Amino acid sequence: MLRDSDSVSFEEVRAKVEKAWTAFETYQRFDQQKIDRVVEAMAAAGRANARLLAGMAVEETKYGNVKDKIAKNLLNADLLARAIRGMKTVGVLRELPDQKIVEIGVPVGVIAAILPTTNPTSTAIYKCLISLKAGNAVVIAPHPRAARCTSYTAELLHRAAVEAGAPDGIIQCITNPSMESTHALMKHARVALILSTGGHGIVKAAYSSGKPAFGVGPGNVPVYLERSADVAGAVAKVVEGKAFDYGTVCSSEQALVAEEPLRDAVLAELKRQRAFLCDDAQARALATLLLKENYRINPDCVGQSPTRIAQMAGFEVPADTSILVVRIEGVGKAHPLSVEKLSPVLALYFVKDAPAALDACEALLRFGGLGHTCVIYSKDDARIREFAVRMPAFRVLVNTSAPAGSTGMTTNLMPSMTLGCGAMAGNITGDNVGPQHLINIKRLAYGVRTPEEALTIPAEFKTEAAPAPAAALSARTSRIDRQAVQAAVERYLTERGISIESSAGTPRPVTSGTIGNVAAEVVDRFLSARLPGTPAAPAKNPGTLRAGYAGCSAPGRAQACPQGSFSAPQPPAPEVVIADFVCESDVKTAIQQGRKIYIGPKTIVTPAARDLGTERDVLVTAQRE
């Protein structure tokens, strides 16, 4: 039974999706110039309010810090906006004259945008910009712990879009978010595609909704500090990345892997960067605090300052501490701090040589970060390429901090807050998701060759002509033993007492002579039927075979005798009519009447009709002649 709050939330979902759909019906007719005007206005509003929105996010969620959340907001309102400026997303995208192909961008419709609590305002800006840039409408489902700042961001962007000419309702946001309302949004019939950011549960729900969905996996990002690297510069960037917004970015560094000869230099530089090196007891306390059963992250520790986390774990650190560093001796369940931590806590792992370092980095990715991001600091391009080929990650960053590099801030990757982890992690893509992922591409293709010109026939097929069908059949028929066939027919007629009907319609006695003649006629007709184009043999005696027993015309037995003639043609098979459209009511009617519905490749079948028809075995796939 639904609670009152659930009922209200569901009604809000339905109303806002319908409003977004109505707006989309108008917006999908906008040309690229009109769309770009809307997107530029939204980006300008995001830039102007970057500080306000960052403060609201920290105040409501208690995650991260204002300075870094401003940077996240500007990453999207500024850098992303510049990256997609000039990108074609609707109408003719490009023409390929040599191939006689024209590509046309088509929006997908209403997008359901599921937002996290770690990056609420920046992700709202990001998803609204890429959705509207692609010609779509968007309905946002905030995290319940970030509902106020997310809703404010959505309304700010909506006002800017409408003032720039977009239809009212093009951006909508659920103001009473819950897990139930989010699921209802993802399954709504008007929703065309889902952009999901959050924990494993919500991403899995998006992929299980039956809709196309872009989700991401967790990031357990390893950093390989290779011997040729500038140690001081590398460690400084690692600390900077780990400290960014207190570790709330999914691509934040999780473990620094260095070769043993670099130990002293690495430890010295970490201290110079105000990193606090925890002893064994402090490391155990942090493991107990940060991780719950099944290695789940304690939400109370996400995005907290290093001093706050140390206090929660029962020890004190200097007020200017940048990050907490814990040494680990391996990767896996026996080493709990080798997982993603979503906080300014960095694991440090020293290994004996380069092969061991590669093994450790791959193990870290496979222990909760498959497909996401990894980093190498090196001046050896061969070693960099080796690392890139080996690592099961779709963002391999070189000499840059992980959050800035993965999101496109310090690299030329597409600026993005949705970092795909590929099929190996159950994601639909390994890309940084952008507007190009939120359109379908229609292709106009002109005929340029005949089927004969398209096929390359091997030389051996050209030199040896295949035998004509009639000749092949004749060859097979010639191998048939005519006498054996006639003998079999005679036995069959004799055993069943088949009578012969004269031209006057009266039965004639069955004699060995008539049986022989009838059998000969049957064999002649059989053999002539095996040779296409050969006329049927003429009847050798007047009359036809009655398909009944001898004497079946006697009084009292006529009704039991099956009627028919061996020489008469068989009744034609019932005509198969292939339906053009099948709905659920058509299937129900067919079930009541006990008949089948024939469908072809071009038949339109509604989802409800297909489900019911498949369940009751009503739909039959046929091919048009």
Summary of the structure (lengths in Angstrom):
residues: 625
radius of gyration: 37.4
end to end distance: 52.9
largest distance: 120.1
contacts: 2072
relative contact order: 0.08
helix: 46%
strand: 18%
